[in-house]
């Protein structure tokens, strides 16, 4: 009798497990599972937490050529819509992809970040704005119709990436990340590249990513150049460095961003800022040795190196005005990205752009 009761109980438990696992919420017998809803997050708060809790205290371990190539490849594959391949490539170096919705804009975005040693390697994060009609699961690229996406080799529609904003010196250039987030939010289609450690965290300037070619930050930015995405890099300076100016706008080593730069400088002036235009007069911090700018110049792609005073960066109201100017000038960036195509060739950056230089390479 006891054996019979135990057998019946076991059969009931099995039946419940089968029904629960086979008929999950929103499923139809024989049909696909619905896509999981994406977590709602405030991107600005998320990056602020990352800056205060991780970047401020992070160590820095220089990546090998293979490691930085893996992250850059993963970002490039993700931009190409080959998301399952991207996740596999990123996983080789313990990076991963998560998808969220930004509460301030309602837009979905992907976060590409270190999953294992973020506070010891200090390699940073990448944020990709996604089309609003494409819901991307954190692992596998679920589509809004519920069908699983991202099978090996499958070409999923490419995210609408058209430009990049780069923040190479968070913490060191205090609150520069707030300008980066604001610009990303104000202008859809952006890729935000954020360094993961203080510029002095590494030995002999190894973490100063704006002047090193052997970092994950540089490898990712070079990959974006290979995808023909123009870039704006935001920095900060002490008021005493250029007391007559609030903002210094430069096209870096090249001049392919001149139209964009002139438009941004004019927009900033309309917002009440005193702007030094490097192509008109000499200014401090012209950004001509910036290595990301050099790669963009070699590829004949628009690039802006923009320095904001501490007075601008410490004021939320002034940051909002600066972001408004960046948005006004965004249409002059002149990117040449083509939906569904890539300038990448093989595993490396194409179009004559090399994402990596020899280990230890530094530009003063």
Secondary structure, DSSP 8 states (H G I E B T S, - for coil): -HHHHHHHHHHHHHHHHHHHHHS-TT--TTS-------EEE-HHHHHHHHHHHTGGG-------HHHHHHHHHHHHHHHTT-HHHHHHHHHTTTEEEEEEEETTT--EEEEEEESS-HHHH---EEEEE--TT----TTT---TTS-----TT---------EEEEE--TTTTTTHHHHHHHHHHHSSSEEEEE--S-TTSSGGGTT-GGGBSSSHHHHHHHHHHHTT-EEEEEEEE-TTTTTT-SEEEE-TT--TTHHHHHHHHHHHHHTT--EEETTTS--S---TT-HHHHHHHHTT--EEEEEEEHHHHT-HHHHHHHHHHHHHHGGGS-----TT--S-BTTB--TT--S--STT-B--
